[in-house]
Amino acid sequence: MSSAVVACPRCQSSLPGALCNTEAPVKCPACENTIQVAVFPALFRPTSGGPAAETILEEGVSGCFYHEQKKAVVHCDGCGRFLCALCDLEVNGRHLCPSCLQTGKKKGAMPQLENRRTLYDQAALTLSLCSIILGPVIFLTGLIAIYLAVLSWFRPTSIVPRTRVRAYLAIVFSLIQMAGWVIAFAQ
């Protein structure tokens, strides 16, 4: 069992795992408060450590660049440094050292490590709704909102699956506002 502890929300005493993920509410053994605890089952799985690095015991064996006393098991595909089992970071079949991984993330050379994205559909919807306030520059904001909405169809979306509703709404709002301004100025 892992070292994770589930606490009662009222008295903060630890709850045994048997009281978690039950169908019906249960009582806290300490304060008798009726609660229902739902946690991910992985909370109670034993945690596994990473691979252990071997200490160099024989002469002529290469050591890790970061841990001199640990036996090197692989070289970094980015810089060529020897790495022990602790320092070896495998990303898409490539073995990297912590420095190369950090550098690749900063430079954007590793799209697998992407941690944020521009949500063009949200930007288009916000711009189309904010353009009500902007008044005379409605055509410019409306066109930009339509451009961003169309651009959102060709760009990666959020990690969480999203629909195209925001993009469609942005186009509709922009077209309605632009048509309203054309009618208002035509009179």
C-alpha angles and dihedrals in degrees: 000000000000123000092249115127126203111210130204108251091224107043100014092228116145117262123217116246091245090070092057126091095011123154096233130041115270135201124253109245092223106042102014090233113156109240141159116213121198116181134160110270089231088072089076098043116106113259116241121215124222122262114297117243115233120233115236108255102165135056120257098027117131118246130216116269091230099035110037095190094052123088116250113236102174141005125242112258089212105050105003097242117150113249135198122220090269095055098041109107113186115205118174093335094312121115112222136178119231092258095053091045091052092045092049091050093049094048092046090237091129110060089179088072095052110142102179140027137193110249101214094180091057091047091050093050092047092049093048091051095044091050089076086074095043094065115181096030089061094117093056095046091042092053092046091049091051090048092051091047092053091043090055090065091062100040127077112268128221121300085250109071112258133187126226093247093110092052092049092047091049091053093046094047092047093049092047092049093046091049090048092054092047090053092045094051094042091063 
